[in-house]
Structure formats: structure tokens, C-alpha cells
Amino acid sequence: MSGLELIFIGLAVLTGGSGLLAVTSPRVVHCALWLVVCLGSLAGVYLVLGAEIVALVQLLVYVGAVVVLVIFALMLTRAPIAASRRLDAPPGQRYAAALSGIALAAVLAGTLLYALGDDTVAVQQGQGSAAGIGTAVFGAWVLPFELLSVLLLAALIAALAISRAGADPEVRLNSGRDGGPPPGPAAHPDGPVQ
Amino acid sequence: MIHLIGPAVLASALAGIGIYGMLARRNAVLVLIGAELLLNAANVLLITASALPPGGLAAIPEPGRPGPTELTDPLLSGQVMAIFVITIAAAEIGVALAIVLLLFRSRGTVDLTAVEELGEASRTYTENPAGYPEPGPRPRILSLVDPIEAPVAASGRATGGDSGRNEGPR
């Protein structure tokens, strides 16, 4: 067992443990912070596997942007700071979820172990350098790359449109459109307020 | 040298944890955390595949077989795909969090069991939940075609109408 493998095992245990805590912790802020640990140690895993640029992108995009977005969403939805039992489903559903998670992991691990056996591979450090990735992305992969930028733009505009849907008086959800009945107490779908 | 079963087991564990997080959580933001873990499991497998020599598992050098002629794949498919997956995950979480915020603004909660009238399986499911406008006339999807077809249709209707009106009094 080489030193690289020892580092990998340490990082993998850290990733799995923090990931498990991120989905089981009763405090929402702890969940987000355990997610930071999980994604950060995944970046370390990528480094061990010889993918330097992907590790940096993982740190920048996931730890830097996605987790900040998640924390902002927790803040804007007034998530409870203290430990809360309302975050988890009832016990029956939790057991079913754990069962399906374990089943999926077992099927996946069984298939992969059968396919890989005890193959070893020599990690070539430097194959994922900026020069190699840049040449590949702007050479053979340039068309998917451009499509991806269009996708990002579409997602940004969609997020903007969705978040404006309730704020704009023109498209307010409560206002009756032309042709629809005017909103009033008689047409209120919730029934009479007692 | 590194054993390939390590990354494989890590990816399987992350996928299982992600599925558990998506199924066992009620807070919509925490469900998204589970989805992120699932995407990262896929990324681990992609990065692992990029560490293989070109040709994949079959090209791993064995004692009785010559090694690969090329050491690295010049396309770096696994790593480039991983970067693409990270980008798609960023786009996905942006849209998803916008939906979660809209849910919070209209319902005052992000508890996914409290908004069960949005699901078709619930007894109170309705096509037109409270506060939404009545479905009006269908939007004209082919409005881009109209400017071309409209003059033809209008002129056809106009001549037909004219002839009818001219014939009427006679």
C-alpha cells in the first residue's frame, strides 16, 4: 500500500463521514458546513487521482459558490438555527430511505468491484494540468463547451424569471388574467373564512 | 500505483448517502444537498475513469501483455466531463433555489410535506390550487408563423366575406 493510497483512504473516510453528517445533522447550518468539508475533501481526492484543475474548479464552484447559495437559501427561508426535528421525515420513511440508499450503494459497489477487481493504475501527475485541460476543452470539446455556456445563461434567466414571478404586479399569481373571473370573496377557492 | 476499488467504493457510498438525503429530508434545501452529493458521486467515477490509460480497463498493463502505447488520453474525457458536470450542477442549484424561494414566498414554508396538494397522489390535489389564475385561452404557440400566414388567411377571408356579402342582397 503506497503513501498515495493512504492519503486517499484518509480523504475518502473524511468525505464519506462528513457527507453522512451533512444529510443527518439536525441543525441546518451544520448540514451546510459539513457539506463544505465533504466537497473540500473531495477536491483532495481529485488531487490524489491526478486531476488538479478539476480539484480547483471543485473548490471554486462548489465550496465557493454552491455552498454560499445554499447558505443564502437557508437564510432567506428563515431556517431554524437550533436543532429541529422538523427537518427529517417520520421514522418509517427514514428507514425506507436508509434501506434504499444502502441498496443503491450495494448494487453500485458490487457492479464496480466486479468490473474493476483489484486492478491498479499508475496516476500520472500532471495529466490534468491547465495546459492539457485547456487544449482539450478548446480543441475537441469546444462545441459542448459553448453549448454549456448557453445552458448556464438559460439557467440564469430562468432563475431570474422564476424569482420575479411573485414580485411583478403584472404577473402576480393572485391577479385574475383577462378572461378569468375577478378575484373576490365569492370566488375565493379556500372557501369562506370562519 | 493506486487501487481502483477505493474510488469505486467512495462513489457508491456517496451515491447512497445522496439518495438517503433526498428521501429522508423534509426541508427542500436539505433535499438539494442530497442531490449535490449524488452529482459528486458521478464526478468521482469520471475522475477515476480519467486515470485509466486510453482504452480503459482493457488497456491496463498486465504481466503477459504489452502496456499501452500512449500513457494519457489526449482528450482527457473524464476530467472534461467532470468540469461539465460541475457547471451543470451550478446551473441546476441556481434554478432549484429560485423555485424553493418562490415556494417559500407563496406558501411561507419549505417543508415538502406541508405542500402536498402540489402532488397528484394527494386527496386535495387540484389542477388550479388556491390563488392561481383560472386557465385562460391557450397561448398561441405558433405566433411566429402568424405574420406570414395571417395576410393570406385575412385576404382569403376578406374575399370570401366580400363575395358572400355581395351575393347576399341579390
Contacts between the chains, C-beta under 8 A, distances in Angstrom:
chain1	res1	chain2	res2	distance
A	2	B	1	6.1
A	2	B	2	7.0
A	4	B	1	8.0
A	4	B	2	5.6
A	5	B	2	5.4
A	5	B	3	6.5
A	5	B	6	6.9
A	8	B	2	6.4
A	8	B	6	5.4
A	8	B	7	7.8
A	9	B	6	6.6
A	12	B	6	6.2
A	12	B	7	7.9
A	12	B	9	7.6
A	12	B	10	4.5
A	15	B	10	6.4
A	15	B	14	7.1
A	16	B	10	6.7
A	16	B	13	4.8
A	16	B	14	7.0
A	16	B	17	7.2
A	19	B	13	7.7
A	19	B	14	5.9
A	19	B	17	4.7
A	19	B	18	7.8
A	19	B	37	5.5
A	20	B	17	5.6
A	22	B	21	7.3
A	22	B	33	5.8
A	22	B	37	7.3
A	23	B	17	5.7
A	23	B	18	7.6
A	23	B	20	5.7
A	23	B	21	3.3
A	23	B	24	7.2
A	23	B	25	7.0
A	23	B	30	7.4
A	23	B	33	6.6
A	23	B	34	5.8
A	23	B	37	7.1
A	28	B	27	6.6
A	28	B	29	7.2
A	28	B	30	6.7
A	31	B	30	5.8
A	31	B	33	6.1
A	32	B	33	7.5
A	35	B	33	5.6
A	35	B	36	7.1
A	38	B	37	7.2
A	38	B	40	7.8
A	39	B	36	7.8
A	39	B	40	6.9
A	42	B	40	5.8
A	42	B	43	7.6
A	42	B	44	7.1
A	45	B	7	7.4
A	45	B	10	6.9
A	45	B	44	6.7
A	45	B	47	7.7
A	46	B	47	5.4
A	46	B	82	7.8
A	48	B	2	7.5
A	49	B	2	7.6
A	49	B	7	6.7
A	49	B	47	5.0
A	49	B	48	6.4
A	49	B	50	7.7
A	49	B	51	5.2
A	50	B	50	7.8
A	50	B	51	5.8
A	51	B	47	5.0
A	51	B	50	6.5
A	51	B	78	7.9
A	51	B	79	5.0
A	51	B	82	7.0
A	53	B	79	7.0
A	53	B	83	7.5
A	54	B	43	7.8
A	54	B	47	6.2
A	54	B	79	5.2
A	54	B	82	4.9
A	54	B	83	6.1
A	54	B	86	7.7
A	57	B	83	5.6
A	57	B	86	5.7
A	58	B	43	7.8
A	58	B	86	6.5
A	61	B	86	5.2
A	61	B	87	7.5
A	61	B	89	7.8
A	61	B	90	5.5
A	62	B	36	7.6
A	62	B	40	7.8
A	62	B	86	6.8
A	62	B	89	7.6
A	65	B	90	6.3
A	66	B	36	6.6
A	66	B	89	6.9
A	66	B	90	6.2
A	66	B	93	5.4
A	69	B	93	5.9
A	69	B	94	6.9
A	69	B	97	5.7
A	70	B	29	6.1
A	70	B	32	6.9
A	70	B	33	6.7
A	70	B	93	7.4
A	70	B	97	7.5
A	72	B	97	7.8
A	73	B	29	5.0
A	73	B	97	4.6
A	73	B	100	5.9
A	73	B	101	6.7
A	74	B	29	5.6
A	76	B	101	6.0
A	76	B	104	7.2
A	77	B	28	8.0
A	77	B	29	6.7
A	77	B	100	6.8
A	77	B	101	7.0
A	77	B	104	4.6
A	77	B	110	4.8
A	78	B	104	7.9
A	79	B	27	6.9
A	79	B	29	7.0
A	79	B	110	7.7
A	86	B	26	6.6
A	86	B	27	7.7
A	86	B	111	6.6
A	87	B	25	6.3
A	87	B	26	6.0
A	87	B	27	4.9
A	87	B	30	6.1
A	88	B	24	6.0
A	88	B	25	6.4
A	88	B	26	6.4
A	89	B	23	7.6
A	89	B	24	5.3
A	89	B	25	6.9
A	89	B	26	5.5
A	89	B	113	7.3
A	93	B	23	7.1
A	93	B	24	6.5
A	94	B	24	4.6
A	96	B	23	7.1
A	97	B	19	7.3
A	97	B	20	5.0
A	97	B	22	8.0
A	97	B	23	3.5
A	97	B	24	3.7
A	98	B	20	5.6
A	98	B	24	7.1
A	100	B	19	5.9
A	100	B	20	7.6
A	100	B	23	6.3
A	101	B	16	4.1
A	101	B	17	6.5
A	101	B	18	7.9
A	101	B	19	4.4
A	101	B	20	3.5
A	101	B	23	7.3
A	102	B	16	5.9
A	104	B	12	7.9
A	104	B	15	5.8
A	104	B	16	5.2
A	104	B	19	5.2
A	105	B	12	4.5
A	105	B	13	5.7
A	105	B	15	6.1
A	105	B	16	3.0
A	105	B	17	7.9
A	106	B	12	7.7
A	106	B	16	7.9
A	108	B	11	7.1
A	108	B	12	4.0
A	108	B	15	5.7
A	108	B	16	7.6
A	109	B	8	6.6
A	109	B	9	5.6
A	109	B	12	3.8
A	109	B	13	7.7
A	112	B	5	7.5
A	112	B	8	3.7
A	112	B	9	7.8
A	112	B	11	7.4
A	112	B	12	6.6
A	112	B	45	8.0
A	113	B	5	5.9
A	113	B	8	6.5
A	113	B	9	7.7
A	115	B	57	6.9
A	116	B	4	4.4
A	116	B	5	5.7
A	116	B	8	5.7
A	116	B	57	7.1
A	117	B	5	8.0
A	118	B	3	6.4
A	118	B	5	6.8
A	119	B	3	7.5
A	119	B	4	5.0
A	119	B	57	6.6
A	119	B	60	5.5
A	120	B	1	4.5
A	120	B	2	6.3
A	120	B	3	5.3
A	120	B	4	6.9
A	120	B	60	8.0
A	121	B	1	7.0
A	121	B	2	6.3
A	121	B	4	5.9
A	121	B	51	5.3
A	121	B	52	5.9
A	121	B	53	7.5
A	121	B	60	6.5
A	122	B	1	5.4
A	122	B	2	7.8
A	123	B	2	5.7
A	123	B	51	5.5
A	124	B	51	7.8
A	124	B	71	6.0
A	124	B	72	5.8
A	127	B	50	7.9
A	127	B	71	7.9
A	127	B	72	4.4
A	127	B	76	7.1
A	128	B	50	7.3
A	128	B	76	6.9
A	128	B	79	5.2
A	132	B	72	7.7
A	132	B	74	8.0
A	132	B	76	5.9
A	133	B	76	6.2
A	133	B	79	6.2
A	133	B	80	6.9
A	133	B	83	7.5
A	135	B	74	7.8
A	136	B	74	7.0
A	136	B	75	5.5
A	136	B	76	4.4
A	136	B	79	7.8
A	136	B	80	5.4
A	137	B	80	5.8
A	137	B	83	7.4
A	140	B	75	5.3
A	141	B	75	7.5
A	141	B	80	5.2
A	144	B	84	6.7
A	145	B	84	7.9
A	148	B	84	5.9
A	148	B	87	5.4
A	148	B	88	7.3
A	151	B	87	7.7
A	151	B	88	7.0
A	151	B	91	5.9
A	152	B	87	6.4
A	152	B	90	7.4
A	152	B	91	5.3
A	154	B	91	8.0
A	155	B	91	3.5
A	155	B	92	7.4
A	155	B	94	5.5
A	155	B	95	5.3
A	156	B	91	7.8
A	156	B	94	6.7
A	158	B	95	5.3
A	158	B	98	7.5
A	159	B	94	4.7
A	159	B	95	5.1
A	159	B	97	7.6
A	159	B	98	4.0
A	160	B	98	7.8
A	162	B	95	6.9
A	162	B	98	4.3
A	162	B	99	6.0
A	162	B	102	5.7
A	163	B	98	4.6
A	163	B	101	5.9
A	163	B	102	6.3
A	165	B	102	6.2
A	166	B	102	6.0
A	166	B	105	5.0
A	166	B	106	6.0
A	173	B	106	6.7
A	173	B	131	5.7
A	173	B	132	5.7
A	173	B	133	7.1
A	174	B	131	5.3
A	175	B	133	7.1
A	176	B	133	5.6
A	176	B	134	7.1
A	177	B	133	4.7
A	177	B	134	7.5
A	177	B	136	5.2
A	178	B	136	7.0
A	179	B	134	7.6
A	179	B	136	4.3
A	179	B	137	6.3
A	180	B	133	4.9
A	180	B	134	3.9
A	180	B	136	5.9
A	181	B	134	6.2
A	189	B	128	7.5
A	189	B	129	7.8
A	189	B	130	4.7
A	189	B	131	7.4
A	190	B	130	5.4
